[in-house]
Structures are given as structure tokens and as C-alpha cells.
Amino acid sequence: MTLRSLTIKKRPGQSLWLAGLTLLFIAGCSGTATTTASVKNSGTNAAAGPLTLESIYSSNKYQLDYPTPTRWLADGSGYTVLEQSSSGKGQDIVRYHPQTNQREVLVSARQLTPKGKDEALSIADYQWSADSNKVLIFTNTRRSWRTHTLGDYWVLDRTDNQLRQLGGSAPEASLQFAKFNPQGNKVAYVMQNNLYVENLTTDSILALTDDGSETIVNGTFDWVNEEEFFLRDGFRWSADGEHIAYWQLNTEGTPIFTMINNTEDLYPTLKRFPYPKVGQTNAAMRIGVLPAGGGPTTWMQLPGDPRQHYLVRMQWAGNSEQLLIQQLTRRQHINRVFLSDISAGKSQELIRETTESWAEYVDDVHFFDQGKRFSWLSERSGYRHLYTVNRQTGRMTAITKGNWDVIDVLRFDKSQDWVYFIASPDNPLERYLFRASLSGNGVLERLTPDRPGTHNYQISTDGRYAQHSYSATNKVPTTDMISLPDHQVIRSVVDNKAVQQAVDNVDREPVEFFRVDARDGVALDGYIMRPANFDASKKYPILFYVYGEPWGQTVANKWGGSTFLWHTLLTQQGYIVASIDNRGTKSPRGFQWRRSIYKKLGVITVRDQYDALQQMASRWDFIDTRQVGIWGHSGGGSQTLNALFRYPDTYQMGIALAPVPDLTLYDTIYQERYSGLLPESSEQYQQTSAITHAGNLAGDLLLVHGTGDDNVHYQGTERLVNELIKQGKQFDFFAYPNRSHGIYEGQGTTLHLRTMMTQFIEQHLPANN
């Protein structure tokens, strides 16, 4: 069923089918039409002068303001933000009413100043108890794996103004994931891989587990689960506060990866952590429930080898007696959903999502009708859509339908029978707010006005208000407070007028979005940025920006930040800059689009890139096909290598940042999801890894990696260096000492990197201005 067959409500003056959008793509067209996303600025451009690397990366000229993170209050009284205290010492927690903007300091910096201290606690995060009488403060944070989850926790009781630190005599910054029970009189947390409960009335601390160690992990996760499944906080309170459900991992047998730091001390230091590479031993996972007052754990009985399955999501199933658990096979082609009774751990399969590639898990499952139904996202129709599931039978009822994807679910307003979500049925390059009836009656309503671009929302608990952020290729992000469902602006929160004016003054041609067809007829989205002072009778070198893997979309109508400005700088120097989203990228174009690259990463992905270039060259005579470059970071670095090695006569230059040249060196969860298991997929791993084809290099390559990259290991780039040397290939190589995957740490690093990249392009892909 298409979107047109649903019952749609239209806001007054709103074009339902987005016909007025400047970026509209007509389904089924040949891909020959082009559209512009912005207009060229004039008048003040000449006075602005050209962009410089220093103005982009070492000044505040294009530095954006962003709204202070908001936290909507469950009682509907408004939202809270952190603000600098008028005393200048610390931050206040302040409540605002979204409509009236009435301001009230709920917690002052003075209240958060420990006895005997001059400074208030520095607030990294905070949470309210259910009755808002207490607030839990996370402070003094430390990094655990890739995020700051270690730290100290303090509780302020607003009824008596008492501030106390949790953990007793615990080591400094050793607590993780502290949270109130629903009743607000206890706090549970993880410390050194064990679970604890602290009673706020008696000040007693109870250890719920005592087997935590370097290999037994209770209530949190190892590196790979944190990185790939976003699993960090590993325990959940029951609604009645009587039990805690938690994950336990056993990492014994998982190979240890060692990183060396040569720069911080007189002698090198080592960082060692379990990291399962493709085909290696995963941690064993299980889920248990124990009484919050102490006692034995009841383990949930789930089928299969715990080292060959992933327990990707777990939550209480709308009551305090059952858990809803999602279990993926190691190959990730089946997601099984279980209802598990906590009394004896017996589990019943309720849903099974099966594919020939990989199945998706579902975040934020919501229960309604006293737990009789719950929400679900599925691609079983060929597109990602919302369903409700009958708890007893597993029967699904479709909430949304059509040849388009639900992109992100934002809010369930159960009292009013609405679900709010992001989608863009007519244009995969944009994002808009919709709502649909939870009754399954097919009512679908678009709330975002006709303003082409990317719209994001933080919606209040009652669905009456939202903080709305908007950007487009030529519009820097702005944020307004709006009312819903009429989407009327109440006030501006952040307007970034000065930055917008600076951007408007930049001499540039419009960004143009277009479509071209791959050799098998699949339409590919792209954008092209022409040189400033463009002359269609001339020939220009072209540089492609690529990501090309399932976790990114480069072609979108949104503000591109400093990368967009750098690309614009290159156009001022006489370059064409372009990008193509090959199939498999994170574009909302359906199941087949995303799954078509299964076991073919580096093959179909760069073939699409090559095909797009051929179609573009046929369409536009001004592209100089003798001067073609490509660059990318992470997965984009991998695709850059594949393009250079597989199409050496086409790409004359490439810059690969932090790539994965050998896919067997990456982690199990990510790479096995897209490339299959070993040993049965060993041939595919060899053929899809760029290092296998390194001997074909003919163009100029700049290879860059941070030696402190704990995600995509420097090890892979070193192996590629050895292979290129073996093959007698000359190339440029730069290692940033102890930088992580983003290659940004250290004063001057980003400017240094972009300067090196710019000079390399100018040298090996010269533009005749």
C-alpha cells in the first residue's frame, strides 16, 4: 500500500505531497532532472574574500551556537536546562515553561556545593526522581572505553536540602549508571563490574553481586557491545522497585588487543582490552533478575550458545513480572523476541524477524493498554514501518504503511493515541515530523511545514510542545520552541544569524542535487558543487567525498558544517566537489536498498561510485575525467582505497583517513553483520578487502591514521603499508601519534590534517584557475 492510499490529514495551507519542494524527486523518473538546493549569493560576496583553512578551523567566524540540552519534565510543567549561576560558581538547574518562558531555579549551584567546598559540583548529567523531590548529579567523569561513563554521583534531597555523595568509601570516579528506583528512595549503580543498591533513607549500601572481575562484567558491557550495539547501562529497575534485571558478560577467551602510547611518558605505556575481531571468540551474554534487597539471581532461559548469540535489548514488559528480550544470532540474520517470566526464567518466543542478510533490533519498545500491546518496528513489508503487537498472540497491526521508511520514532503520546516520528516519504534527502494514530486506522499527519531540509525535534511528554531544529545545505542550524500539532513558533531559541550572514557572504555556486542510474538501473542520489565563477565551457577536476557504508548518508539536504565549508574552499580554488550515496548507505529507501551490499562491501559500493561518475561525465562536459580524486574517513577511507585499487584508470588521486583495509581486522558485531561469518565467507572477505587489490594502485594515495585508534586499529593501515611496499607502490603516509578514530585530539590537529589534505589535492589534482 502506498502513502496515497492512507487517510491523511493536511494542515491548513500545507502541501501534502511536498510538490513545492525544490528538491522533489519524482518516483520512477530516469534520473536526468536536476534541482538546486540554494541560490548563489551576490552583492557582498566580493568583500568577504575567499575562505581560508584558518577561518574554518582556527577562528569562531563559522562557529555555531547550539541550544542548551533540554529535559522535558514528566508532569508537563515544562523543561529544565543547565545555566551558569549568577554567582559565577557552578550551574543552576532551571525550569522554563515552553509557552510563557516563565523561569524558575529548581536547584541552585549553592545547593550543589558540598560542605567545606568553594565550588559547586560540575554537572555532566542529572536525573530527577519520579516525584522530583530528589536530583541525582553525575560529576568528575572519566572515560570507560569510548565514552565517559565513570564518575562520582551525588544526591540532593530538595525537601531538606541535604547533599550527599553516593558510594561510601568507593574509589574516586568509580561509579557507573546510577539511577533512582521508581519510588525514589534507593539508587542502584555499577562499581568495578558489580551491582550495588544504596538506601537513601538508611544510608546503607548493599552489594547485589560479588563475582565481578576483569572477565565477569555485571550491569555494563565490553568494548564491542558498547560500540556497535550502544549497550552501556546494563541494568533495569522493575516498576515496583522490588527487582533489578541485568546483563552479565563473561569475556574470558575473548582475545586481548594491545595499544601502545609512545607520547605521554618517558617509557611507552600499554592499553589492553578484550576486542573480538572477525571470527574470534565473543563474550558470553546472559540476563538475570535478582531482588533489590539482595538474594540469588534467576537467569532467563534462552536458547542457543551464549557466545553465538547477542542479547541486544532487554526491558521490563509493561509489568514487574516479565522481561522482553531481543536475541540476535551471531550472524544477525534472525532477531527473536522473548517474554521471560522472572520467577523461574522460563521464556516464550513471541516475534521472529528473519532475513537472508541481517535483521534489525528495535530500540524503545513501548507498552500500552495496561501492557496488553507494545510498539514494534519491522522491515517485513520491504520498508521500515511501525506496528503494534498483541502481547498474548504476537499478532501485529500496522500503524504506518507505504513505500517509504519510518526513520526515527520520537514520542508516544498514549493518552491521545498518537505516535510522533521522523520520515520523508517523497524525498530521502530530507527529514520531517509526522504523527500517526496508534489505533491502526491509517491516519497519518505531517506536522512540519513546507520548508525543504532537515528537521529535528525534542517533543514534550504530553506532545503539546517541541524544540525544533532546522538546517539545509545553505541554512545553518536554527532552533525554535514550537507548539504542536499546529507547528507555530513560540520563540526563537538559537538563530545563529551572524554565522548565517558569514555563510551568505561566501562566494559559491549553488549546491545541486541530482540522480543518476547505476548500470543495473538503480537510481543513485548525489550532489555537485561547481567552482566559484563557474564557466560551463571549461574543464574542471572533480573530487568525490565518500562514505558508502551502512552507517552514513553523505547526500542530504542539511548543513554540512566545517566539511561543507572546506569543500566550498576547494570550489573557490577551481574544483568540482561531489558526493554519491551508493546502495547500502543509510538512506531511507527500503530494505532492498540497504541489504543489497550484503557480503559485497567494497565491490558494489565502489561500482556504484564508478557508474555515477560515468553518468555524470556523460551529462556534464565540464568534468575533466582525467583528473578525478576521492576521499573519505573510516568506512569512507575503506571505499577510497577500493576505488583507487579497483578502478586505477579512473581515480587519479585519493585520501584515505582511518580506513579498514583488511575487513578481518575489524570487530565481530559490525563486520560479520555485513560480510558474514568465517570460515564460510572467507573468500568474500578476501575479495571485498581493499588490501587484496593494493597491487593495482596507479594513482596518488595519501594514507592517514591515528596510532591511538581503539576502533579502527592502526594495525590495519600498517598491514596495508607493508603490502604497498611489497608491491613496489609509492604513496604518502602520515601517522598522528596517539590520536583516536576521529583524528582530532591535540592542539592544531584538525587544521594540520586539513592543510595536509588541501596541499595534497593541489599537488596531485591541480586546478587550472
N, C-alpha and C positions, 0 to 999 in steps of 0.2 A: 504494500500500500504506500503510495507517495504522500508527501506532505499535503498536497492539494485535496486529498480525499478526507482529511481530518476536519473536524469542526474547529474553525479558527475565529477568535475574537480579535478585532483590529481596534487599536486606539484611534481616537479622532485625529484625522489629518495624517495618519501613518500609512505608508505604502506597504501593503502586506508582503508583496513579492520582491521588495527591495529594488524595483525597476529603476529607480533614480540613482542607484549606486554607481559611482564612477568606476568601480572595479567589478561590475557584474560579469559573470561568465555564463553563457548560455549552454545548458546541458546538451551534449551531442554535437556541438559545433566542431569544425575541423581544426580549430586552434589557430586560425590565421588572423583573427581580430586582435588588436592591441588596444590597451586602455592606459591612461595616465593617472597616476595617484597624486600628483601635485602639479603646480604650475611654477614656471620659472619666476624667480623674484627679480625685480629691477629697481632702478631709482637709486637706492642706497648701496647696491652691491659693490660698485667700484670703490667706494670709500672704505668698505670693510677690509679690503685686501684679501690675499689668499689665506687659506687655512695653513697652520703650521703644526708640526708634531707637538711643539711646546704648548701651543694654545689648547690643544686637545687633551694632552696628558699631564701638563705641569702647571695649569692655571685653573681658576674657577670660572672661566668665561662660559663654559658649557656644563658647569656643574649643576645638577638638578636638585631641587628640594623635593622631599617626599613626605607624605603625611605621617605624623606620629602614629605608630600602630595602635589601633583601637580594639577594645574588648567590650563587646555588647553584653549588657547585664541581663541575666535570665529573667528578672522581674519586669523587664520592659521600661525601666526608669531611665534608660539612656546608655551611654557607653563611657568607659574610663580610658584615660591616657596618662602617660608619664610626662610631667612638666618640671622644668628646673624650678626649684624652690626660690621664693623671693629672698630668702636668707643667703642664697648663693651656695649653700651647703647641702647637696643632695637633691633628690627629686620628690615631688608630691605625686600622689595618685589622685587624679581629678576626674570628676564626673561631669559630663555635659548632657544636656537634653538636646536631641537631634533637631527638634523643631524650633525651640526658643533659644537655644545656645546658652541656657542658664548654666552657670558654672558653680561647682561645689567641690571643695577639697575634702575628699573622703579620708585620705591618710596623708599626713604631712611628713616632710623629711625629719622634723623634730621627733615625731613619734617613732621613726625608724632609726633613731640614733641610739646605739647601745650605751648603757650606763658607763660613764668614765671615758667616753669617746667624744671627739670633737666633730667627727664626720658621720653623716648618715650612711646607712648601707647603700652600696651601689647596686641598683636593681637590674639584673639581667633578665628576669622574668618574675611574674607574680600570678597567683591564683586566689580566688575567693572561695570561702566555704559556702555551702548551699544557702545558708541564711545571711551571708555577707557580714557576719559578725567578726570573722577572722580573715586574715590575709596571710598567705604563705609567700615568702620572699626568697628568691634564688639569687645568690651572690657569690663573689670570689670564685669565678668559674675557671675550669681547666678543660683542656681538650682530651677527649677519650675517643680513640680512632680519629674520625674526621670532623667531629662536632664537639662543642663544649657542653658536655652533659654532666661533668663532675663539678662539685662546688659545695658551698655551705647553704643551709636553709634556716630561716628564722620565721617564727610565727608571731604576728601581732594580734592580740585579742582586743578588739575595739571596745568591748564592754567595760574593761578595767584598765585599758591602755598598757597592758603588760607585753613586753617584747622579750622573747626567749629564743635561744638557739637550739636547734634540734641536734640529736646525735650524741649527747652526753660528752664523753671523752674521745669521740671519734677523731681520727687524724684530720688535719685541715683539708678542706676541699675534697672530701672522700665520699660524699653522699650523691645519689642519683635519683631522679624521677619522683621526688617526694610529692605526695598528694593526699588531700583530706579524704576520709571516708564520707559517704553521703550525709552522715549525721553531724559531721564537723567536729567530733570530739577526739579523733585519732588521726595520725598521719602515718602512712607506710612509705618506706623508701628502700633503696638498694644501697648496700655498703660492702665493698670488696667481695662482690658476687654472692652476697647473701641478702635475704629479705628481712626487714625489721618493721615492727609497729611500735609507735611511740604514743602513749596515752597522754593527752593534753590535760587531763584532769588530775591524774596521779603522778605525772612526770616519769612514769616507769617506761622502760624500753624492753621489748620482748623480741628475741631472735626467733623468727619463724623457721629459718633454715640454718644449718650449720655445716653443710658439706661443700660450700662454695670454695673454689680454689682456682689455680691457673687454668684448669681444664674443665671444671664443673662451674657453669655460669647460670645463676638463678636470677630471674627478673630483668635481665638485659641480654645483649647479643654479642656475637663476634663481629669482626670487621665486615665480612662479606654480606651477612644478613642486614647489617646497618646500611651498607652502601647500596645494595641492589633491591632489597625489599622495604627499605626505610623503616626497619624494625629497630627501635631503640628502647623505648619504655616497654618492659616485658611483664607487666602485671596489671590486674584489673580488680577493683573492689566490686563486690556484689551490691545490689541496690539496698539490701537490708543491712549492709555493713558487717555481716556475720562471717563472710568468707573472702578469700583472695585467690583468684586464678592466676597462674603464672607459667611462663615458659622456663624450661631448663635445657641448656645445651651442654653436651659433652664433646669438647673439641679434641680429646685425645685421639691421636692418629692423623689429625689434620696437619699437613706439612707446615713448617715454620719458615716464614720469609724473613730475611735479614737485610736491613738497610744500614748504610754507613754514612755517618756525618763527619766530614773532614774539617768543618769550618768553625765550630763553636768552642772547641777545647784544644789544649796542646796536643793531645793524642786523640785519634778517631774514636768516636762512640758508636755503639750499635743500637738499633731499634729492631726488635724481633716480635713477630705476631703471627698467629695462625692465618694462613691465606691459602685457600684451596684453589689451585689452578685447574684448568680443564682436565677432567678425567681423574683428579685426585680425590682424597677422602674428605667428605663433608663432615661437619659436626652432626651428631645425633640430636634430634629435637623431640621433646615431649612436653605435654601440658598437664599440669596438675592443679588441684584445688585443696587448700588447707584452711582450717578455722582461723579467723583473725585473732582469736585468743590463744592460739597455739595448739599443736596436735599433728598427727600424721597427715601426709599428703595422699590424696586419692588421685591416681593417674588415670587420665582419659584413655580408653581402649580404642585405638585407631589402627586400621590395618596397614600392613606394609613395613618394610625395613626402615627404621627411623633415619638412617643415613642415606636412603634413596628416595626420601620424600621431604618436602618442605611444609612446615605449618606456618602459612604466610599471614593468616589473620585469625584472631580469637577475640570474642566478646561475650558478655552475658546476653542470653537470648530473650530479652524482654521480661525476665524474671530473675529470681535468685536461686533457681534450681537447675538451670541448664545453661550450657555454653553453645555458641555457634562457632564452629571451627572450619576454616578453609584449608584443605590439604592439596598441594600440588605434587605430582610425580616429579622425580628428578629431571626427566626430560621436559617437564612442564606442559605436556600436551593434554593433561587431564586435571581439572580442578574439581575436587569432591567436597561437598559441603555437608557437615555432620552436625546433628543435635546430640550433645553429650550430657547425660544425667550425672550430676556431681556426686550423688550418693554412692554409686558403685562404679562410675566411669563408663557405663555402657553407652555406645554411640550408634546412632541410626543415620544412614545416608539419606539426605533429603534432595540434593541437587547434584547433577554431574554435568559439567561443561567439558566436551571432548572435541579436540581438533587434530589435524594431522601435523600442525606446526606447534604453536604454543597457545595455551589458554590464559585468559586474564583473570586475576583475582579482583575482588571488589572491596574498596575502602568504604567506611562509614555506612554500614548496613543499619537501617533504622526500623524499629518495630513500632507498630500502631495497632489500634483496636484491641487494647489490653494484651498485646503480644500475639494476637492471632495472625497477623500479617507482617511481612517485612519487605523492605525495598531490595531491589537487585538490579545490577547492570549486566547485560548479556549481548554478545555479538551473534547469537544463533540465527538471527534473521538476515545476516550479512552486513549489518550495521550495528553500532553500539546504541542500545536503547534501554530505557527504564522499564522495569516490571515490578509488580508486587507479587509476593509468593505466599501462598497459604501454608501456614506452619504445619498443619496436620498432614496435608496431602502432597505438598510440593508443587501444586498447580500454580502456573504463572499467568498473570493478567498483564497485558501490555499497557503501559501508560503513554509511551510515545511510539510512533511508527513512521516509516518512510525511508527513502534512500538518502539518509544523512545520519550523522553521528551526534549523540549527546557527548559533549566534550568534558564537562565538569559539573558535578552536582554541588550546589551551594547551600541550599537550605530546604528543610522540610517544615512546612507550617501545617502541622497535623490538625490544629483546631479549625483552620479554614480550608483544609483539604487541598492544599497546593504543594507542589514541589518546584523549586526555582533552580534553573540550570543554565549553563552556557552552551550555545550551539550556533551554527551558521549554515542553515540548510542550502542556501543558494551560492555561497562563496566560501571555499575552505580557507581563504586567506584572512578571514575576519572572525570576530567574536562578538556575540550579542546575548542579552539576557532574555530568557523565555521562562514561562511557568506553565505547568500542566496540572490538570485535575488528577488527584490520586485515586479517584473513583474508577478510572479506566474508561471514561465516557468519550475520550478522544478530543476533549477541549484543550487547545494549545494556544497560548497567547504570547506574542512577542511584546516585551516591555521597552526595549531600547529604541529610541527614536532613529530616524533615518540619518545616521551620521557614520559614513564609512570609516572603518578602522577596527581597533581592538578595545573592547570594553570589559572591565573587570569590576567586581562588586564584593563588598563585605556587607551582608544583609543582617539586619537586626533579628533578634529571636522571634519577634512577632510578625516579621515580614512587612512592617509598615515603613521602614526607612532603610537606606543603604548608603555606604560610602562608595562613590562611583569614580573609577579612574578610567581615563581615555587617552589613547595615543594613536597616531598614524605615521606613515613614513615621513611626512612633513610637519607633524604636530608632536611636540614634546609632551610628556605625560602631564595631565592636569587632574585634579581631584575635586569633586563636589560632594556635598551632602544633599541627597535627594529623598523625596517621598515616593512610596510605591503604593499602588501599581501605576500611578499617573506619571512617574518619572519626572516630576517637577523639581527644578533646582531650588533648594532652600538657601544655600550659600556656597561660596567658593571656599574650599579648604586649602588647596595649593594651586596657584595659577602658573608659576614659572614664566611670567611674562618677559622678564629680562633675557632668559635663555632663548625663549621663542623668538624674540627680536633679533638676537645674535644669529640664530639659525636662519631666519628670514633674510638676513643680510649676506649670507654666504652665496657666492656666485656658483650656480649649479644648474644643470638641466633637470627636467622632471624625472622622477623615478617612474619607469613604465613596467607594468605587469603584463605578462603575455602567457600564451600557451603554445606549446609545440608538441608534435606527436613522436613517440619513440617508434622504432622500426616495426613493432607489432601493433601499432595503433593506440597504445596507451597515452593519454594526454598528460603532459608534464607541465607544472606551473613554474614560472620563472620571473625574474625581474632583471631589468637592464638599466644601468646608469651611464648615460652618454657623457663624453667630455664636455667641460665648460666651453662655451663658444664653439659648439659642435658644427661641423661642416660635413654634410652627408656625402660630398664628393671626394672626401679624403678617406684614407685607410687608417685605422687605429688598432693598437694592440689591445687585447682583452684579457682580463684577469677574472677567473671564476673563484667565488667563495663557496666552499662545500662543507657540509656535514654528512648527510647521506645515510645516517643510521637511524634506528627506530626511536631514538630518544630526542630528536630535534627536528625543527622545521625552520629553514632559513628564509623561505619565501612567504612573507606575511605582511599585512598592512598594519605595521606597528612601528613605534620609534625604535631605531636600531642602536642608539647610544653611541659610544665612542667608536665602535667598529664602523657604523654608518658614516661618521664624520671622517674617519681615516679613509674609507672608500671614496668619500667626496673629495678629499685632498688629492687622491690619485687621479680622479677625473679632472681636477684642475691642472694636473701635470700632463694631461693628454691621453689618459687611459679610459677604456671602457671597463666597467666593473659589472659583473653579472653573477647570478646565482640560480641554480636549478634544484628543485626538490624532486629527486628521483623517487621511484616507487619504494615503499618500505619506510619512508620518513613519517614523522608524527603529524601527518596531515589528516583531517577528519574526512577521509574519502572511502571509508568502509573497510571491511575485513580483508577482502582480496587484495586491496592496495597495500595494506600493511604486511600481509603474510606472504606476498609473492617473492620476498627475498629470503625465505627460509632456506638455509644451507647454501645461499648464493651471495652472501655479503662479499663485496669486492668484485663480483662478476656482473650481475645485473645492475647493481648500483652504479658502477662507473660506465657500463654500457649505455645506460640511460643518459648519463652526463655527456658521453661522446655523441650519442644520437641527437641530443638537444643542440650541441654545438653545430652539427652538420645542418640541422634545420634552420638555426639562426643565421648561419653563413649564407644559406640559400635565400633567406628573406631579406637580409641586410648586407648590402655590398660593402658597407663601410667597415666591416670586421676584417681585420688582417689575420687570416688563418695561418700565416707564417710566424705569428707572434702571439701564442696562446699560453697563458700561465694559469695556475690553480693553487689555492692554498686552503688549509683547514687545520683545526685543532682537535685533538683527541680522535674521535671517530672520523672527523674531517681530515685529520692528519693521515689516518689509515687510507682513506679514499684518495687523498692526494697521491700517496705512494702508488696505489693501484692504478691510478690514471697515468702516471708517468711510466710505470713499468709495463702496463698492458697496451698502451697506445703511445709508444715512444715517438712516432712520427707526427703526432697531433699536438702533444703538450710539450712546449719548449722549455718550460720552467715550472718549478713547484716549490712550495714551502710547507713542510710537514712539522707541525708542533705536537709534541707528546703523543705520537702515534702508537698503534699496536701492530707492528709489522708481522708478528707471528701470533696468530689467534690462539694457539695452545698455551700462550703465556698469560692469558687473562683469566679472570675468576670464573668459577663454575656457573654461578647463577646467571650472569649476563650472557656469557659466550655459548654455553650449552643451550640456552633458550633459543638462540638464533641460528646456531650451527650444528646442533645435535650432539650426541654422546660419542665418546671414544670407547672401544676401538672401531665401532661400526661406521663412524663418519670420518675416519682418519683421512681418506682420500679427499673428501670435501675440505677438511681443514687445510690440507697441503695446497690444494688448488685455489682456495679463497684467501690464503695468507699472502700478503704483498711480498714477503721476503723470498718466496719461491720464485718470483719473476724478476728479482733485482738485477739479474744479468742483462735485462733488456734496457736498462737505463741509458738514454741518449741525451736527454735534456739536462738542464742545470737544476740541482737539488740543494736546498738549504734544509738541514735536519736539525731540530732544536728539541731539547728535553731538559727537565729539571731532575737533578740527581736524587732529590728527596721526594719523588713522586710515589706515594704509597698506593695509588690507584692503578695507573698505567705505569708499570715499573720501567725504570731506566734500563733495566736488563734487556728489554726488547730492542731498544734503539742500539745498545751495544752489540747485540747479535746482528742487527742489520748492518752496522758499521763493518763488522768482520766480513759479512757476506759481500758487501760492495768492494771492500779491499781485495777479497779473494777473486772477485770478478774483474778486477782492474779498473773499477769505475771511480772517477774523480767526483768529489762533491764537497759542499761546505757543511760544517758541523759545529754546533755550539751547545755546550752544556752549562746550565745555570746551577751553581752549587747549592744544594740543599733546598731548592725551590720545589714546591709541591705541584700537583697536576695543573693548577691554574697559571703557574709561572708568574706570580705577582709579588711574592714576598720580597722584602728588602727595598731600601730607598733607591728610586730611579729605575727599578727593574722593567716596569711596563714601557716607559719611554725608551729605554735601551733596546728592548725587544722590537718595538715598532720601528725604531730608527734603523736597526739592522735589516728588518724585513723590507723597508722602503728602499734602502740603498741596494739591496739585492735585486729588487724588481727593476730599479732604474738601470742597473748594470746589465742584467740578463734579459730584460724585456724593454729595451729602450723605446721611449715615445718621441716621435719627431714633432715637437710642438711648433 
